[in-house]
Amino acid sequence: MSDHSKGFELIEKYPEPRTSELTDYYRKILRSLGEDPDREGLLKTPERVAKAMQFFTKGYHVDPAEILRSAMFKEDYKQMVIVKDIEIYSLCEHHLVPFFGKAHVAYIPREHITGLSKIARVVEAFARRLQVQERLTTQIKNCIHETLNPLGVAVVIEAHHLCMSMRGVQKQNSITTTSDFIGVFSNKETREEFLHLIGVKLH
């Protein structure tokens, strides 16, 4: 897709066989919902959705561990490294409805550090899949722990789930918080220091 309308070019590439197959499925879905996929407003919708869904799930084609390994450096630093307020956008695997919020990630190096942006990219790689928040939290922790071999890793995610606010119980302001800790973050004092620094209370 190329867009020159505002003086810039946006190029998105999607595999043609997959895009075509998904487009056909979404045309059938629209028709099953009682819509006319051939009317003007919906004429290009199936293809747009096919491409959008591939973007929303692009994390399947990314190796999060390789992201970390691409910027690993030996460094004699044994204090907490925190990257907080990392925006996340994901799709709940139960209804394919979005959930979104923020991830807070910390690790204490043993021997290696990684580029700060790589932590955010790891979060993105796991979030851009069909997910549940609990698994997402643990996957981020495990990836950092197994790749960097730090003294400890802590992950907290706070998110709004549209499957709760748009359907079901329809509670608009509920926030789901998940956490996972390993290594020195299993120590109460270290864990509480992390939670204080990110401004989160776990009850």
N, C-alpha and C positions, 0 to 999 in steps of 0.2 A: 504494500500500500504506500502510495506517495502523495504528500500533501504540500503544495506550493502556495496555498491560499494566504499564508501569513508571512511569506518571505523565508520559509525554512522548508527543508525536506525531511519528512518522516518516512522511514523505510522499515517495514515489518515483514519478516519472511516466515512463512509457515509451509510445511510439507503439503504439496498439492493433493496427494491421495488421501491423507488424513483429513484435510480441510474439506474436500469434496464429500467424503463419507459423512462427516459430522454435519455438513450443510444439509444433506439429504435427510438425516435424522431429525434435525430441528424443523425442517419443513413439515415432516410428518407430525411432530409434536404440536406445532401450531394448528395444523388441521384437526388433530384429535381434540384440541382445546376448544374447537368450534370457530376458529379464525380462518380467514382466507389468506394464505401466504402469498397469493398473487396480487393482492391489492397494493396500491402504491406505497403506503406507509410501511408495509411488511416485506416488500419485494426483496430487499437486500438484508433483512434481519437475520435469516438463517446463516448466511455467510459471516455476518458480523459476529454473531454469537459463537459460531464455530471458531473464529479467530480469537475471540475474547476468552473462551474457555481454555484454549491452548496457552494463552498468556497467563491466566489464573493458575494453571497447573504446570508452569514451565520448570518448577523445581524438580520434577521427576527426571529431568535431563541434565541436572547439575550435581556434581560430586562435592558436597559440603566439606569433606575432609581435605580434598585437593585445594579448596579455597584457602584453608588455613595453612596448608603446606606451601602454598605459593608465596607466603610472606612470613616464614618462620626465621627467627633470629635468636642466637644465643645471647643471653643477657643475665647478669647477676643481679636480679631484682626479685625480691621475695615479699613484696607487699601486694595489696589488693588492686586489681585492675578492673574497673567497672565501666561498662557501656550501658547507659540507661536510656529509657524513653525511646527505644527502637520501635518505630511504627510497624505493625503487622496487619496484613490483610490476608485472610484465608477463607476457605470454603469448608463448612461443616459437612462431613461425609454422609451424614444421615439424611439431610434434606437438600444438599447443594446450595445452601443459603449462606451468605457471608457472616463471618465474625471478624472483629477488628479491635485493635487496642494497642498496648505497648508491652514490649519485653524488656526486662532488666537482666543483664548478664554480668557476672563477675568471675574472675579466676585469679588464683595466686600462683605465679610461675614457679616451676621447679628449676628449669634450665632454659626453657624457650619462651619467648613472647611471640605475638603475632600482630600484624597491622590492625589497628582499631577498626578500620572499615571492614575487615574480614569477618569480625564478629557479627556485624550487622548483615553481611552477605550470607553468613551461615543461617541466621534467623530467617532471612528472606527465602533461602533455598528450601528450607523445611516448611515454611508457611505457604509457599506457592504449590501446595498439593492438597488433595482431599484429606482433611485432618479432623482430629478431635484435639481440644486444647491440652488435655493431659498428655497425650502422646507427643505433641509438638514440644512441650516443655522438656520431656525426658530425652527426646532426640537431640535437641540442642545441647543439653548437658553432656550426653554420652559422646557426641561428636568432638566437643572440645576436650573432654577428659581423655578420650582414646587417642586423639591426634597430638595434643600438646603435652600430655602426661604432666599436668600441673599438680600442685599440692592440693588443690581443691577447685570445684566449680559450683556456682550457684546460679539458678535461673528462676525468675519470677515473671509470670505473664498475667496481665489484667486485660480482660476483653469483654466487649459487648457482643452478644449472640443474637442475630436477627431472627433465628428460629424461635427465640423466646419472646421477642418484642413484636414481631409481625404475625406470629401464629401461636398456637398452643396457649400458654398462660397469658401471653400478651402483656408482659411486664416491661415497661419501657426503660426503666433506669437501673436494672439489675446489672451487676458486674461480676464476672466469674474470675477468681484468682486461683492460679495454680503455681506450685513451687516444687523444685527438686534440688537437692544438695548432695554433694559427695566430697570425700576427703576432709580437709580441715574445716569445711563449712558445716560438718556434722557437729562441730563444737558450738555450743550455745552462744558463747561470747562472740565468736567470729561471725556466726550467722546473724546475730542481732546487730552487729556493727554494719553489716551489709544492708540489712533491712532499714536501719536508721538512715544510712546514706542515700538510699533510693526513696525514702519516705513512704514505706509500705508497712502496714501492720498485718500480721497473720494471726488469726484467732483460731 
